[in-house]
Amino acid sequence: MKKIKAVLFDMDGLMIDSEPLHYQAFNKVIEKYGKHLTEEENNQRYIGLSDEDEARDMVVRFNLPISSQELVQQKQVILRQIFKNQVFPQPGLLDLLKKLDDDDYKTAIASSSSLEVIKTIIDGLKISALIDEYVSAQQVEKGKPAPDIYLLAAKKLGVNPSGCLVLEDAPRGVEAGKSAGMSVFAIPSSATKGEDFRMADKVLSSLSEVYEELKP
C-alpha cells in the first residue's frame, strides 16, 4: 500500500449504523401510497446508492404518483427527525478520528446522503473539528460505484488519489474507491456482511483495526 496522506470515510453503515434508518424513512413515505419495501429488497437493491438513484428506481418499481425528487424530499424530512434522536458512532470511530488528527492525516466524508444529512450527522457526533471536508453524491454527476465522489473528496483535500485510503462498508463503495485509484479497506456493516468484498485491499471487522493497518 502506498503512503497514505488522507483517509476518506463513507458515512452510512460505516460511521453510524444508519442503513436501517434510511430504509425506515423511505418506507414511511411509500407506505402512504400503499406500498412496502422489504428489508431483503432494500439490502439487495439499494445499499450504497444515492437517495436520488434509489428514488428513481422506487418510483418506477412501485408506480408511485410522485416524482423521484418529491420522494427524496419527503424521505429526508423524516430521516432528519430520526437522526436527531438516533445518532450513535460505530465502535472505534471516535478513537480512530482522534488518532488520525494527532498524526496529521487529512480526513473527509464522501457519502451518498445529502449535504444536509451529512452535516446533521457531523453535528450529532460532535466531530466537526476532526473532519476536514465532506462531499455528497449531490455534488457529482454519478454516484457510487462511479469514482466521482471520492475523486472530488481528494481534490478538495488537495491529495493525490493514490495517497488516499477509503473506508467502506458496501461493495459499491469499494468499487468506487478502487476505480478512483485509491486504497480501500472494507468494514462490512450488519446490512452488508456476507457480500463480495474481494476488490478491497483488506477486509476488517471494525474501525478499531484501521489505525494499526495504516502503519507501514
Secondary structure, 3 states (H helix, E strand, C coil): CCCCCEEEECCECCCECCHHHHHHHHHHHHHHHCCCCCHHHHHHHCCCCCHHHHHHHHHHHCCCCCCHHHHHHHHHHHHHHHHCCCCCECCCHHHHHHHHHHCCCEEEEEECCCHHHHHHHHHHHCCHHHCCEEEEHHHCCCCCCCCHHHHHHHHHHCCCHHHEEEEECCHHHHHHHHHCCCEEEECCCCCCCCCCCCCCCEECCCHHHHHHHHCC
